[in-house]
Amino acid sequence: MVADRRASWLKGVLDLLVLASLTNGESYGYEIAKVLAKAGLGQIKGGTLYPVLNRLEEAGLVAAEYRVAERGPGRRYYNLTDEGRATLAEQGALWLTFDAAVRDVLAQGGIR
């Protein structure tokens, strides 16, 4: 039997999903992970998510701000930048085209 490929599929699109999760405003890592899990993508662990957030910040696609909490540890809040919104629009459209092509091929194979 072929191995479950969902983890590798997710790895290929996680940057895009993180950008999309920030379209409604700022958030922090744990909340982003909860949004993705609620969408049915499974549990995204910090060791996977935080390197993505750091990479997106270094690329100028998100801006981060550390805030001290009244109780508990502080958090880094992330916001989409204008460049991040443009990248999301461009790469999101490319992903949807790719998704449609995959669906077409699978449908030809009898998978709906």
C-alpha positions as CSV (number, residue, x, y, z in Angstrom):
1,M,0.0,0.0,0.0
2,V,1.2,3.5,-0.8
3,A,2.1,5.7,2.2
4,D,-0.2,8.5,3.3
5,R,1.1,11.6,1.4
6,R,-0.9,14.2,3.3
7,A,2.2,15.4,5.3
8,S,4.2,16.0,2.1
9,W,1.2,17.7,0.4
10,L,0.8,20.0,3.4
11,K,4.5,20.9,3.4
12,G,4.2,22.1,-0.2
13,V,1.3,24.4,0.6
14,L,1.8,25.4,4.2
15,D,3.2,28.8,3.5
16,L,0.2,29.7,1.4
17,L,-2.2,28.4,4.1
18,V,-0.5,30.4,6.8
19,L,-0.8,33.6,4.7
20,A,-4.5,32.8,4.0
21,S,-5.1,32.3,7.7
22,L,-3.9,35.9,8.3
23,T,-6.3,37.6,5.9
24,N,-8.8,38.5,8.6
25,G,-6.2,40.1,10.8
26,E,-3.4,39.5,13.1
27,S,-2.9,36.2,14.9
28,Y,-0.2,34.2,16.8
29,G,1.2,30.8,16.2
30,Y,-1.0,28.7,18.4
31,E,-4.2,30.4,17.0
32,I,-2.9,29.9,13.4
33,A,-2.4,26.2,14.2
34,K,-5.9,25.9,15.6
35,V,-7.4,27.5,12.5
36,L,-5.6,25.0,10.2
37,A,-6.6,22.1,12.4
38,K,-10.2,23.2,12.4
39,A,-10.1,23.3,8.6
40,G,-9.2,19.6,8.6
41,L,-5.5,19.8,8.0
42,G,-4.5,18.0,11.2
43,Q,-2.3,19.2,14.0
44,I,0.5,21.5,12.9
45,K,3.2,21.4,15.5
46,G,5.3,24.3,16.5
47,G,8.4,22.8,15.1
48,T,6.8,22.9,11.7
49,L,4.8,26.2,12.0
50,Y,7.3,28.5,13.5
51,P,10.0,28.0,10.9
52,V,7.3,28.8,8.3
53,L,6.4,32.0,10.1
54,N,10.0,33.0,10.4
55,R,10.6,32.3,6.7
56,L,7.6,34.4,5.8
57,E,8.8,37.2,8.0
58,E,12.3,37.2,6.5
59,A,10.7,37.3,3.1
60,G,8.7,40.4,4.1
61,L,5.3,38.6,3.6
62,V,4.3,38.9,7.3
63,A,5.3,41.4,10.0
64,A,5.7,40.2,13.5
65,E,5.4,42.1,16.8
66,Y,6.2,40.6,20.2
67,R,3.8,41.5,23.0
68,V,4.2,40.9,26.7
69,A,1.1,39.2,28.2
70,E,-0.5,40.2,31.5
71,R,-0.4,36.5,32.5
72,G,1.7,33.8,31.0
73,P,4.4,34.1,28.3
74,G,4.4,36.9,25.7
75,R,3.4,36.2,22.1
76,R,4.5,37.1,18.6
77,Y,1.6,38.4,16.6
78,Y,1.8,38.2,12.9
79,N,0.1,40.4,10.2
80,L,0.1,40.2,6.4
81,T,2.1,42.8,4.7
82,D,1.0,44.3,1.3
83,E,3.6,42.1,-0.3
84,G,2.1,39.1,1.6
85,R,-1.3,39.9,0.3
86,A,0.0,40.2,-3.3
87,T,1.9,36.9,-2.9
88,L,-1.2,35.2,-1.5
89,A,-3.3,36.4,-4.4
90,E,-0.8,35.3,-7.0
91,Q,0.2,32.0,-5.5
92,G,-3.4,31.2,-4.4
93,A,-4.5,31.5,-8.0
94,L,-1.7,29.3,-9.1
95,W,-2.6,26.7,-6.5
96,L,-6.3,26.7,-7.5
97,T,-5.3,26.1,-11.1
98,F,-3.1,23.3,-10.0
99,D,-5.8,21.8,-7.8
100,A,-8.3,21.9,-10.8
101,A,-5.8,20.1,-13.0
102,V,-5.3,17.4,-10.3
103,R,-9.1,17.0,-9.8
104,D,-9.5,16.7,-13.6
105,V,-6.9,13.9,-13.8
106,L,-8.4,12.1,-10.8
107,A,-11.9,12.4,-12.3
108,Q,-10.6,10.8,-15.5
109,G,-9.4,7.9,-13.3
110,G,-12.9,7.5,-11.8
111,I,-12.2,9.3,-8.5
112,R,-14.6,12.0,-7.6
